[in-house]
Amino acid sequence: MRVLVPIANGTEEMEAVIIVDMLRRAGCDVVVAGDGDLITCSRRVRIVPDVTLDDIADDELFEAIVIPGGSRGVTNLTENRSFEEILLRHRKKNGLVGAICAAPMLLHELGFLRAKDVITSHPSVADVLSRYSYTIDRVAVSGSIVTSRGAGTAFEFSLELIKILFDDTTASKVATDIVLYE
């Protein structure tokens, strides 16, 4: 399972790291792609991506694209043409997309959401996203789109993605291995 996690200056570091770590624990080949060679996250944590978004080949395929939040990071990704093209190709194949915190705004801005889509997000962007079938559930699944509320829900969000990409057993094993539940 190949998964792309795009990051940009201003990305919420907890969300990015938890998503990458949990998916790798499940057995995913996670590619962290940045809008540069060194990303300064929302709280000045620096992350060195595996590749830049410009390095992703036109024919490169992923089973999922999972977008961390952080309002500035989401804005930077929304304005990144390379990422928009990657996401457009992925959506044409109805690929799985995860978006946490402010990242559902990117899906909104790029026109990927439909009125009937059940989504959630960080409360700070809920008003804009209320035109969809908005919920305050910690994780929402609507077809091939999975959304979540923020850093505090990153583990649940990641486990839901693991359930979809693999199965309940794999998600349960990852949760047990990190002592998320007892």
Order of alpha helices (4+ residues) and beta strands (2+ residues): beta-alpha-beta-beta-beta-beta-beta-alpha-alpha-beta-alpha-beta-alpha-beta-beta-beta-alpha-alpha
